[in-house]
Amino acid sequence: MNILLNPELEKLVTEKVRSGEYETPEAVVQEALHLLLEWDAQDLPETRDAVQRALKQSERGEGVSLEECYADA
């Protein structure tokens, strides 16, 4: 598989290899994909739970309006 990266990402991969942190560009991409899988597995269920709790709170009238939210900021 060949992957094209924009110049900014290509530079990042090159810098990671030059630093000695990774041996090859493929190793950089593999690590990034492994981290993405971990992130998805950890955060998605927690995010879904938080959204469900917020929806239930809103249905009970426990929420605040957007105007109130921004007024407190």
C-alpha positions in Angstrom: 0.0 0.0 0.0 1.3 3.5 -0.8 0.1 6.5 1.1 0.5 10.1 0.1 1.0 12.6 2.9 0.7 16.4 2.7 4.1 18.1 3.0 3.5 19.0 6.7 2.9 15.4 7.7 5.7 14.1 5.5 8.1 16.5 7.3 6.9 15.2 10.6 7.5 11.6 9.6 10.9 12.5 8.3 11.8 14.3 11.5 10.8 11.3 13.6 13.0 9.0 11.6 15.9 11.5 11.6 15.7 11.9 15.4 16.3 8.1 15.8 12.9 7.7 17.5 11.8 5.4 14.7 13.8 3.4 12.2 11.6 3.8 9.2 8.7 5.9 8.0 6.5 2.8 8.1 7.3 2.5 11.8 6.1 6.0 12.4 2.8 5.4 10.6 2.3 2.0 12.3 2.7 3.6 15.7 0.3 6.4 14.8 -2.3 3.9 13.7 -1.9 1.8 16.9 -2.4 4.9 19.0 -5.5 5.8 17.0 -6.9 2.4 17.6 -6.2 2.7 21.4 -7.7 6.2 21.4 -10.8 5.0 19.6 -11.3 2.0 21.9 -10.8 4.1 25.1 -12.6 7.3 24.4 -15.6 6.4 22.2 -17.5 4.4 24.9 -16.9 7.1 27.5 -18.0 9.8 25.0 -21.2 7.9 24.2 -21.9 7.5 27.9 -21.4 11.2 28.5 -23.6 12.2 25.6 -26.4 9.8 26.9 -26.2 11.3 30.4 -26.3 14.8 29.0 -29.4 14.0 26.9 -31.2 12.5 29.9 -30.3 15.5 32.0 -31.7 17.8 29.3 -34.9 15.8 29.0 -35.3 16.3 32.8 -34.9 20.0 32.3 -31.5 20.0 34.1 -29.6 21.7 31.3 -28.8 25.3 30.6 -29.4 27.3 27.5 -26.6 28.1 25.1 -27.0 31.8 26.1 -26.5 30.9 29.8 -23.5 28.8 29.0 -21.8 31.6 27.2 -22.8 34.1 29.8 -20.9 32.1 32.4 -17.7 31.9 30.3 
